[in-house]
Amino acid sequence: MWDYNLPVDKIDDLIDGKIDRLGHYNRETIFKKMLETFPWFILIELIDIEVIKELLNHDIIKTLKSPALRENYFYVSKRLQEIIPNTR
């Protein structure tokens, strides 16, 4: 991780739900940090779209610092729910 010494493979495990915590991060807090840091095209390269669809929910979006990001990700979340069928 860019501000902590966290192994990339462990970050993947956290996002995929294989582990519960990594340092002080849990799955939701690491995803929120990624939303606030990376552009969308990077996120979809790093994280499976099904995982993004699952994690990109109202509870996480409403905690984003930027009003513009909140607005954009509320829209993205809605569209993902519409276009990607539930598989879980």
C-alpha positions in Angstrom: 0.0 0.0 0.0 1.3 3.5 -0.8 1.2 4.8 2.8 1.8 1.6 4.7 4.0 -1.3 4.0 1.3 -3.8 3.0 2.0 -6.7 0.5 0.0 -6.5 -2.7 -1.0 -10.1 -2.5 -2.5 -9.6 0.9 -4.4 -6.6 -0.3 -5.9 -8.8 -3.0 -6.8 -11.4 -0.3 -8.5 -8.7 1.7 -10.5 -7.3 -1.2 -11.5 -10.9 -2.2 -12.7 -11.6 1.3 -10.1 -14.3 2.0 -8.8 -12.5 5.1 -10.7 -10.1 7.4 -8.0 -7.5 8.2 -4.7 -6.2 7.0 -3.1 -3.8 9.4 -5.9 -1.4 10.4 -7.8 -2.0 7.2 -10.8 -4.2 6.6 -12.4 -5.0 3.3 -14.6 -1.9 3.2 -12.0 0.6 4.4 -9.4 -0.5 1.9 -12.0 -0.4 -0.9 -13.0 3.2 0.2 -9.3 4.2 0.2 -9.0 2.8 -3.3 -12.1 4.7 -4.5 -10.7 7.9 -3.2 -7.3 7.4 -4.6 -7.5 5.6 -8.0 -9.3 6.5 -11.2 -12.1 4.2 -12.2 -10.2 2.6 -15.1 -7.5 1.5 -12.6 -10.0 0.1 -10.2 -11.6 -2.1 -12.8 -8.2 -3.4 -13.8 -7.3 -4.2 -10.1 -10.6 -5.6 -8.8 -13.1 -8.0 -10.3 -16.3 -6.2 -11.4 -18.4 -8.6 -9.3 -16.5 -7.6 -6.2 -16.8 -3.9 -7.1 -20.5 -4.3 -7.6 -20.7 -5.9 -4.1 -18.6 -3.4 -2.3 -19.8 -0.2 -4.1 -22.8 0.3 -1.9 -24.6 3.2 -0.3 -22.9 2.7 3.1 -19.4 3.1 1.5 -20.3 5.7 -1.0 -21.8 8.1 1.6 -18.5 8.1 3.5 -16.4 9.4 0.5 -14.9 12.8 1.2 -15.6 14.4 -2.1 -19.2 15.2 -3.0 -18.4 14.8 -6.7 -17.0 11.3 -6.0 -20.1 10.4 -4.1 -22.4 11.6 -6.9 -20.3 9.7 -9.5 -20.2 6.5 -7.6 -23.9 6.5 -6.7 -24.5 6.6 -10.4 -21.9 3.9 -11.1 -23.4 1.7 -8.4 -26.9 2.1 -9.8 -25.7 1.2 -13.3 -23.8 -1.8 -12.1 -26.9 -3.1 -10.3 -28.9 -2.7 -13.5 -26.4 -4.2 -16.0 -24.6 -7.0 -14.1 -26.8 -9.9 -13.0 -26.5 -11.2 -9.5 -24.4 -14.4 -9.4 -24.0 -14.9 -5.7 
